[in-house]
Every structure is written in C-alpha cells, then in structure tokens.
Amino acid sequence: MQSFIKIFQFELQYRFRRWDTYIYFLAFLLFSFYSIHGSTLFVNYGGAGQRVYANSSITISYFISHMSIWLIAIAAALMSVPVIRDRETKAANFYFALPITKSGYLLGRFLGTLVILLIIATAVLVGITIGYLMPGHDPATLQPFKAIYFIWPFFVLIIFNIVIASLIFFSMVTLTRNVLGGYMTAVLIIALNMIAQRFFNPEDLTLYCYLDPYGEHAFFTMIRGWNIVQRNTALVPMESWMLYNRLLWLGIGLILFLIGYIRFDFGRWMQDKQSARKIKEDTSAKDARIAIPTVNRTFRFKDNLHHLFFQTKLELSYHLKTIFFIVMIFAAGFILFYDGISLTYPTTGYVLEIKNGYFSIFALIILVFFAGEAVNRERELKLAHITDALPIPDWIFTGSKLLSIIGIAFILSTLVLVAMFFSILYKGYPIYNPGVYLLECYGIVFPYYALLAVLAFGIQVLVKNKFVGHTIMILFFILNVIAKSLGIEHNLLFYGAPPKPGNGPLSGWAGYNIDYSEMNGYEPYLAGRTWFTIYWLIFAILLTIVVNLLWKRGIELNFRERLRLMKSRINKAAILAFGVFGIALIACGSYIFYNTNVLNEYLPQTSEVPFQKRADYEKKYKSYAALPVPWVTDINVDADIYPTERKTVMNIRYSMENRTTKAIDTLIATLPPQLKLESFTVKGYESQSIVHDPRLQFFALKLAKSILPGEHFEMVLNTKIHPQGFKNETQSDIARFSSKYMSISSDMDFPILGYEPRVEIGANDARVKYGLAPRTASSSQQPDTTAKYKNIWSANSDWVNINITVSTDNSHTAIAPGKLLKQWSDHQRNYFSYSTAGSKQPPSFDIYSGQFLKLERYWVSKDMQDSARIELYVHPRHTTNADSVFNISKNYLDYLHYTGGKQPLNLLRFVEMPYNGGSLSENSMLAHFDYAGPNFMDYRVSQAVLKEYFSNALAPAAFAGAGVYGSLTNKYTSSGISWKYGSNADGKIFYQPLQNYLTGRAEEKIQERPIFNTYNITYMSGKMDMAFGNLSAMLGDSLLNTYLLEFRESHAFQGPPYLLSEDLITFLRTHVPDSMHQRFDEYFYKVIVYRNKVRSIKATQTDDKRYRIEVEVEKHKFEDDGAGNEKPIKDEEYVDMGIFTMRNPPEARIPDIITSVKLTDGINRLVFYSDAPPTKVMIDPRYLLVNLNLLSGKNDEWKKVNL
C-alpha cells in the first residue's frame, strides 16, 4: 500500500510539472467555452434551434459526446507513457530494486495518470458551463439552468470512455512492452467505430451499437426517437443499448488490464527481447593487424545528391518495415477497399469519393505519427551523437527524412488509385477513366497529403518532444473545426485549405475532395483548386527552408540557442531561395485575393452581410409587397449561351395582363445575386427607374401611363450571367457553368416579378437580432381569403406558354421545354427554337446546353389508343442506364394507361445532370443523373414520369398543406413498383418514409402540424406517403387509384382559386367508409403516435399438425400537441398483426399471414393459428402506424418464434 501511495503521488507530481497537462486542459477549456459562447457551433448539436433550447439536455449531450472522442485521443497519448517511460529512461533499474509490489507499481502508475486525464476532462464541463452562464445569449434560446444536464452526460460519456480507453491503452502497452502497442490499439478503436457504422441496420442495431468503443452509436440510437420535450429535458438513459455497450467495453478493458497485470513480471519487463538469445560467437579478443586503406573524401554536390537519395531510401525503408505502418496500411486499405466495393454503381464521380471516407483519418494519423518518428528516431535510439557527427550537410538530413514522409503520402495516394481500379473491376463497370483517376490521386490527393506531411514534420523539428508535436497537430485539427467561428475563413490564412471543403470526417482540413462529373469534368472547380494548391505548396517550401535552418543537430539546445545557431547557418543560397519563393508566394496570394475579393464578393460564413442584406430588403421594400402585380401569360426568351466563357446573355419578354382590379403604375423585379440587369423596360410605355439597387438586387419602374385592369402589355428585361474568376468558397451551383455543360434555371437565374417574401429571414432569433418582428406559427385551420389565388410556383402566373430560342457553341446541343420547332447553324453557332404552344406548362423550367448524345424510343399502349415519344439526352459514354430509363418510362406509361389515366403529352424528355447541376423535374423536362445506378433509376425515373402526370397538372395554393399533392407521385410510384415487382416490395416502400418522418419531426423548428396544414415538406412527406399507404389498406390500390385519377381529371390545369390540401382530403374522405373515418382523421388532421411492441410469443403444435401461436402485445396511443407534449388516448382500434412462416423466404418483408385484430390500450393477449411453422410475429407489418419504438433499434415491433 505504501508503494502504491508513493508511486501514485509521484505520477501526479510528474504530470503536474509538465506543461502539456496544462496545454491540454486549457485547449479543451477554451474550445468548449468558445463553442458555446463565442460561436454558433453548438447550434448544430442535437438540432438546437427555436424549439430545442441551446442549453437543452440533448444539445449538451451531443457536444460532450463529440468531445469524449478527442479525450480518448489524449488518453492514448498519456496512458501509453507511464510504464514504458521507466523502461526507456532506465529508471526501472532503480525502481525495481526498491521494495515495491507489482500491484502498487501498476496501479500507482495507472490511477495517477487516470486522475490527470479526468482533471483534463473536467475542462469540458467547466468550459461549457461557463459558456452558458456568461451574458450575451439570447434569453429566448435558453431554459433554466440545471446542473444534471451537464453532470450526467459527462459521467455516462466522458468518464466511462476515459476509464475504458485508459484500461485498454495501459494494458496493451504493458503487454507489448512498446508504446506502439498503445498507438495501434488507438487505431483499432477508431477502426472499430468505422466498421460499426457499416453495420447500421435500423432493424438490427446490435453490431452497430456493440462494436463502437466510444458508445457514440448507442447514444445516437437511444435518442433518435426523442420528441422536443425529451430533447430539452430528458437524460441519456443508462439502459438497453447504452448500458450494454458500456458494460461490454468496460468488461473488455478490465479483462485486458487483468491479463496485463498477471503477465507483468519485473524481471521480464527489464529484459530486452533479444537479450535472451545466447551469444554463440567467440567474443574473445583476437590479435589482428589490418591495413587500413586511405580514403579520399569528396563533398561535391553530385555526391550529396547521391547521399540524399540513399538516405531517403533508407529512411523510407525504416518506416515501411515497422509493425505500426503495416497494421495502419492494412486497416486503412480495408476501409478504403470496403468503401469501394460498397458502391452501388461505380461511376467516375462516386469512385473518386471513396478517399473521402474514414480512410482520410488513417492517412492523417499515419503521416503525423511517422513525421514524429522520422525526426526523433536517432535520439530515441541514442545514435544522434554518431549520426550528427557525420560530414553530411544539414539539408541531407532534413531532406531525406521529409522526403520519406512525402514518400508515405505518395504510397497512400497510390493505395487510393489501386482501390479505385479494384472497385470498378469488382463491379464490372464498363466505363474507365484512368487519366482522371491519376489526376485525382496524384494531382489533388497527393499534394494535400504532402502539405500535411510538411506541416507535421516542421512542427516536430520545432518542438523538443514528439508527443508535444502530436499534441500540437491534434490542436491543429481542433482549430480546423472551429476556425470559421474564429473568423479564419479565407483560404489564404487556412493552411492547405482548398476552395471547397471536402465531405470526409475531417472536412475542416481533409478538403482535397473535388466534385467531378463526366458532364463537366473538373472544370468548375479546378482553377481555384490549382491556385490555392500552388500557394500552399510555395508556403510549404518556405517552411521547409526554415525547418532546415532550425534542424536539431549535436547537443540538445533550447529554442533560443537554436535561433542563434540558425543565424550562423543562413547563407546566400538560403537567402536567395527564401526571397524567390517569398516573392512567388506574395504574387500568387495577390492573384488569389484579386479573384476571391475583387472579382467576387467575399462573404465568410460568420459574416452578417447576407442576413443584413435580407433584413435590409424587408425593411426597405416590404411596402412594395402590397402593390398590384400583373399576370404572366407567356414567357419568350432569346438566350445566347457561351460555354467557353461561362456566360449567358438573355432577352426575356414577359407577355402580361393586368388581372387585378386596380391600375398598375409601378413594376418591380427582384433578381438573384448572379444575374446582372442590363435593361428593364415596358414595350410601348414610357417609364422611369425609381429604384435601382444592385446591392439588394431590387429594381422598380414608374410608368408614365398606368396599365388599366384587363390591359395586356410586354415587359422586357435584358440580363447577363457571367461568373468571373473563382471564389474563396466554391458554391455548389458552379457546376452549372462550364465549357462542357451549361444549365439555366427559371427558379434560380430569372427575375422574380414583384417583391419576393422568400428573401425575408424566417428564423425568429435572427429576425429579432436584425431588428425585425418575430413570426408566430399560425394556428388557423383555414387560409385567408387571398391564399387560394396564389399558387406554389409563382404569385403572378400559373399555366403559361413558353417560347425559347437558344444559341450555343457548335459542339453543343441546347435543350428547352416544349417541342423543337427549328434547328439551324450560323457563324459557328447552333440555334434551337422550342415552344410549348398547345400544352400547358408551369412557369418553372430549365435550359440546357451540353455535349449530349440523343437517344429516342417510342411507347404505344397495348390498345393502340395512346402513344408517346421518349427522348434521352446523355453524355456520349453514359448509355448504361439508357435501356432502364426507356423501359421504366414505358412501364409507368403502361401503368397509367392500365389504371385508367390518359397521357397528357406525347413527349417525355430526360436530360442528364452532373453533380450539383441543378434541375427541375417539370413538364416535358425530366432529370436523369449521371451517377444513378439501376436500382435508384427505377424509383427516380418513375417519380419523374408520374410527377409530370400528377404534380405538374395540379396547382396547389401557396398555403400550408400544399405538399400533399406531391405525395400523389409517391403513392403512384409505390403502387407501380408493387404492380411491377409484386406485393412483397410494398413492405420496403413504407418503412423508409416512416424512418424519415420519425427522425425529421424532432428537428422541426417551430411546431409540428397535421398533414392538412403542414408547411414542412422535407420530413412530412414521409408521413404523407404513409397516409396514402393507409388509404390503400382501407380501399385497396385499384379503388384508390381510381379516385385519385378522378380528382386529377376534375382539377387538372385549374386556375385560381387554386387547390388547398382540404380539397383533396375532403374528396378522399367522402369515399372512405364511415368505420374508417377515425383512422383517416388521425392521419390527416391530428398528430398521432404509438408505442407498440410485441412482448412475448409462445408457439406449440396442435394435434391436427397446425401451430397455435400465443402472442402478448402492448399498444399505447398518444396525441402530440405539436410541441412534444403527448396526451394518452385510451381506445380500441384494429391493428394489423403479421405472422411470418417458413413459407416466407428469409428476406421477405411482408408476412405470410396478415390479420387485423382489435387492440385496447395496454397489454393484449392474442391467439393465432398457422398451417406452416411460424418464424416471427410482428405488429403493424406494413408500417402504417407511427410507432415511436421503431427508432429504438430494439426491434420491439417483432419477436422471433422459438418452437
């Protein structure tokens, strides 16, 4: 006991004397404080927003969960040292000669370091607590302070993780007698977390939760189904997945610690692994006289280059032979190749993205670790005094070691290249782009790995201890996470940053990702990428020059003495090199600044300019919203597209009519930011510009003569889109402008005629901040008197005639909505004239120009009554999916015809889009993406075809609930898939919508509403799909489809007053039997949720060879008030029960037997009979009820049968 106390106290004193302890504590304290108080980072945790408080239980738990991962990294660094330190410093020779016990020694070292780790961890708790208590927060975003919200997740997540990680790391170092044992274990823990993510299966989360040592997956699983009240007030429950995960990994840690304790032996610990070998050679001295030859020493530059090559080769071989490198490369390769073969369809764009997964973390760890090994190896092996005395210039030492790390970066890049080819070969994909793969790996990935290698190497040279260097690199990555909130957003200040952050786990730095599509190549992003890469490579060269001058050689010197030595090392060559590259850096940086800040507007994410502009727009021009707006009847466009210049010039002529009751003397146009207004006139009317505001893109004309009600006129706007240079942060829609592909969207690139309410700030906290009145969620169940006269597309148009003439380069084909009337060429330009005359078209459309291949097929109904032409415009190499597009289109045209519908147009036109290309699946212009695989295409194409038939023929009013009309498309899509593949596919259709709804409703910012007046289409579409699924169950697919077609025929292309959700819902309710009105109303007019589960099953075989199945189920039903408060409903209702038998294939999603039973609130005992052996019983097998238990991952909705 005495030895334990002495060693424990010594370990504490040792750690308290080291400055890195205080650096760790201060770093976590400041990061936690600033994340909560000084930035908006915390808002991203747990969906914090207007309904989830900033200091809610879930927000704090999310933050603490993420911080626990960083603390595990610190645990790996600290727990890998205590025991091995005595061995490496030879202090063990003294310790082990003292009367100490094994338990006292090991526990003293372990617990002493563990206490330090826990003290460092308290910095997180202290930081976030102070951050919330400090003044400056919006009171509306905070709830009353409760200490338990901080203490409980700190205990469950951080303390548990630190104890588990400490047990494992300490044990592995003890067992392996090598600090690499701890490092490799840390890598294994990271790998297990990544592997666990690959096992995410909502229906079975066992491996997903158990394989994760952090407990992060179990935590996320436990809170997935929480409503708003729970997210604000509930604590992470220590039960189910969370409890089992904590106990499992705590048990693993204790077992490893026990094994390490048992195997630890003082004598064996001190003995080198090679010392046990008996020396067989005769070491007795022999009298020998050897003639020593004379050696002529030369120091020519050529010889030095030879030395550099040889030394680099030697250094690299050291790295490649280490167990750590082999294990890391194997783990990284496994992740990389797994991601590669997991691709559904390995198109070039998808293949290029496999490097952005968790492989990037392994790459960074490898480079950082071996940078420390390269710089410090000779000193750790006590060989530095020998190597430093060799007559070799400093730059050979520096260069060889740095080049060896860059060589590792090259190997990692090559591994990515091999994985790309392997993915394509494994999937048998017919399209190869070896040139693109080479450019990606060696022109994009490798430079950024090399930049990281130089930084990690430079830091190791500047510091005295490699662990301090690793710590600084960890802080560097933390800084990357919070850099933007600190105002470090310009990539000229952000080391190695490209103009578009990547998608990887370390997206703050691992930003070598670049969106590639064969439609437009790298072109939209490459200019900015190239210049920033050159800039930072020049900076890396300057850093290398400084590092060479500060290279550690000879006796240990403090940093001040090394600076003094640096002055003596500076020579003309160093001055010349530094001067040349310094000038190059300034010149390159100036050119980048000119592009990002002069040619383009520099808007940091922390900038208040965008919000200020939106606030100013509302304050200055809200009064114009009350002015009468003319009606658009025709849109005529002459568009000249210049792909090589990324420029589009448009003459837009709106044929308009004054359909109001007032005279119009003022016309307004609001323009998107990228659109430049050249002129704004009204044909035949004199006018004067009264507002010309390019900053807010608001323009107004005053007419000399008013336009009277019923009069027609033409408004003419000449506009131009011409992106200049490149931006600091590349916008996603830049993919629409390149020499190979151009896309112009009426929603994004055309003027908005009138005041635009969508520009206004929606979030109440932001509105208050910028001096605007907060908004309240309307509780009205009926729209105001004017709502029916505004549709979701436009405030001043519905069905229009569109006439478009497009000119483009002679290598391009231009595509626009409507029929191609004429095509011709003139002066090396191609011209195309399109018109929708004779058909009705919503005012949303796209214009495309690209190097397309046109494919064409025809569809004719079996009764020869209907026909259609199907056109497909694709990249010349992207014909793999062509047959799928045509066949799926024909299938759904058959389905529409089969169910009694009529095809309204004789043309379906699909146009291929690149990544982030922007598209609208509108009438006669359907999106087809170049990365879609066959499975995705089935759903995507079918939705596009049916959207043309349903959604684009019905004009919903611009009022809450309009999204219900979009669900008609999904309803018909699901019915069509069932019709094509059989009813067993139906179970897959409604499972995912339910998942989407359950996870999305918790993120609702204001209030969850019922379907009939909801405004949040993003997640409510899932519930709408389920609602129509319930209708199918009530009425049958065939009858429901008949009613929907009847509604469509009655309201197709209806003008004002437009359709409200109530129109469709009331129509359907009249066709639903009275006995089903309760279920119908609960879906469309209320927010009803369930907590249903199967408690137990007992199956026995009867005398007549049948099977008696006794089932105990539990049903609980609640009505949610929209704010997360649930009111129990005690009623009786019919619920489906499904019995799976051995007649079902193992992958079946629909039971062999489905029967509706009446269930009361609480526990119900049921008996079923089956002719075949039952395998499992499920409540609500078609996922027609909103069962909150579904997200728990505990599979409460079903149980297996044990016969």
Secondary structure, DSSP 4 states (H G I P E B T S, - for coil): -HHHHHHHHHHHHHHHH-HHHHHHHHHHHHHHHIIIIISSGGGGGGG-SSSS-TT-HHHHHHHHHHHHHHHHHHHHHHHTSHHHHHHHTTTHHHHTTSS--HHHHHHHHHHHHHHHHHHHHHHHHHHHHHHHHSTTS-GGG-----THHHHHHIIIIIIHHHHHHHHHHHHHHHHHTSHHHHHHHHHHHHHHHHHHHHT--TT--HHHHHS-TTSHHHHHHHHTT--HHHHHH----SSHHHHHHHHHHHHHHHHHHHHHHHH--HHHHHS-TTTTS---S--S------PPPP------HHHHHHHHHHHHHHHHHHHHHSHHHHHHHHHHHHHHHHHHHT-SS--HHHHHGGGGSTHHHHHHHHHHHHHHHHHHHHHHTT-HHHHTTSS--HHHHHHHHHHHHHHHHHHHHHHHHHHHHHHHHHHT-S---HHHHHHIIIIIIHHHHHHHHHHHHHHHHHSS-HHHHHHHHHHHHHHHHHTGGGT--STTTSTT--SS--SSTTTTT-------BTTTBTHHHHHHHHHHHHHHHHHHHHHHHHHHHT---SS---HHHHHHHHHHH--HHHHHHHHHHHHHHHHHHHHHHIIIIIIS----TT-SHHHHHHHHHHHHHGGGGGS--PEEEEEEEEEEEEGGGTEEEEEEEEEEE--SSS-EEEEEEE--TTPEEEEEEETTB-EEEEEEETTTTEEEEEEEEEEPTT-EEEEEEEEEE---S--SS--GGGGGBSSSEEEEEHHHHS-BSS--GGGS---HHHHHHTT-PPP-----SS--TTGGG-BSS-SS-SSBEEEEEEEEETT-EEE-SSEEEEEEEETTEEEEEEE-TTS-B-S--EEEEE--EEEEEEEE-TTSS-EEEEEEEE-TT--TTHHHHHHHHHHHHHHHHHTT---S-SEEEEEEE-TT-----BTTBEEEETT--HHHHHHHHHHHHHHHHTGGG--BBSSTTGGGGHHHHHHHHHHHHHHHH-GGGHHHHHHHHHHHHHHHHTT-SS----GGG---HHHHHHHHHHHHHHHHHHH-HHHHHHHHHHHHHHHTT--SS-B-HHHHHHHHHTTS-GGGHHHHHHHHTS-EEE--EEEEEEEEE-TTS-EEEEEEEEE-EEEE-SSS-EEEE---EEEEEEEEETTS-TT--S-SEEEEEEE-SEEEEEEEEESSPEEEEEESTT--S-BGGGGGSS-TTEEE---
